[in-house]
C-alpha cells in the first residue's frame, strides 16, 4: 500500500492545564527539562499536513480537541 502525505503523522507531546491551556513539546525529554510532569504528558499524532503548514494555533486546537475526546472516552 502506498503512503500519501495525508496518511503520515508527526508526533508532539502535550500537557493540558486545568484552565484548558495546551502546552506543546517536541519530545518527552525536552518537556521534562521544561518542568512538565511526565505522568501528565500525552503523545499526540499530528497529521503531516497540519504539522507542516498549519499555524501553532491550529495545532494547539487540534491537540486540545484530541485531549478532550480522549478524556471523554475515559471511564470516570
N, C-alpha and C positions, 0 to 999 in steps of 0.2 A: 504494500500500500504506500502510495506516495504522500509525503507530508507537505502540506502547504503552510505558508507563514501563519495563517489564521489558526492552525492547529497547534503551533508551537507556543510554549509558555515560558515566562521568566518568573523567577522566584523572588519575593520580598518577604521580610519578616515584619510583623506589626504588633503594636500594643494598642489597646483602646482604653482611654481614661473613663472614669465614671461619668464625666460630662459628655462623653461621646467622641471626644477628640481622638484622632488616629495619628500615631507616630510610626513612620516607616523606617526600616533599616535594610541595608543591602545584604547583611549576613548576620548570623547569630552572634558571632564573636564581637562584631562592632556594636551590636545592640547592648551586649553585656558591658563592654567598655564604656558606653554612654550611660550606664546606670539602669538599664532595663532588667527587670526580674525575669530570668529565663523561663520560669514556670508560667509567665503571663504572655510569652511570645507566641504568635501564631504564624505559621508558614502559609503564605498565600500565593497561589499561582496566578500570575497576571498574563492575560493574552498578549502575545508579542506585539500586535498592532497598537494596543493601548500603551504598553510599556515604552515602545519606541517613538510613538507620535502623539500620545496624549499629554495633557498638562498634568502637573503634580496634583492639582485639584481633582481632575478626573480620576487619577489613580487613587487618591485618598477616598473619593466617593465609592469607587469600585470596592476597595478594601473594606470600607465601613459597611456597605451592603452585604458583602461576603460574611463579615463577622456577625452581623445581625441575623442573617439566615442561619448560620451555624448555631448561634445562641438559641434561636427559636426551635431548633431541632433537638437540642439537648434536653434530656429528661430532667425535670425540676424536682 
